[in-house]
Amino acid sequence: MIERPEALNAFEFAVLAGLRAVQLARGCTPRVQGSHKFTVMAQMEVAEGKVRAASPADIPVAGTA
């Protein structure tokens, strides 16, 4: 069983892992070792802190460089 980080509530963990699983299914490079299903691999990445949600400060604004 994969333990979710205390910083994320269960809903945030599930949504973030689900979005990451879609990325893995589309061919993104996994950030953890092993041969697991995409959903398990995504949960492992989120639990280990190798994937996190983007904050508004992380998103570039068009027209500024």
N, C-alpha and C positions, 0 to 999 in steps of 0.2 A: 504494500500500500504506500502511496506517495503522500507525504505530509505537505500540506500547503503552508507557505510562510505566514507568520502571524500578522504581517503587514497587510496582507490581502484577505478580504472576507471571501467566503465560499463562492459567491456569485462572481466577483472579480476574477478569482482564480479560474473558474470554469470558462468564463468568456475569453480570457487571455489565452488559456491553453487551447481552446477551440479555434481561435483565430490563428494561433501558431501551427496547429495541426493542419489547417488548410494550406498554409504556406509550405509546410513540409511535403504535403501531398502534391503540391505543384512543382516541387523540385528544389526547394531551398536546402542548403547544406545544414545538416543537424549539428548542434553544438554540444551534444553528449555522445559518448561512445556506446555501442551495442546495437543489436538488431532487434528493435522493438517496433510495435505498431506505431503509426504516426501519433495517435492520441496519447499513448503512454510516453513516447519520447517528448512530446510537447509539454506534458505535465512535469516530467523530469527537468526540462529546461527552465520552466517557470519556478519550480521548487528550489532549484539551485541558483536562481537569480541570474541566469544567463540570458533571459528574456524578460523584458519589463514593458509596461505600458508607457507610451509616449506622453509626456506632459505638454501643455500648450507652449511652454518655453522651448521645447525641442523641435517644434514644427516651424520651418522657415516661412516668412511672410513674402508673398510675391512682390517683386519690385524693389526689394531691399537686398543689397549685396555688400 
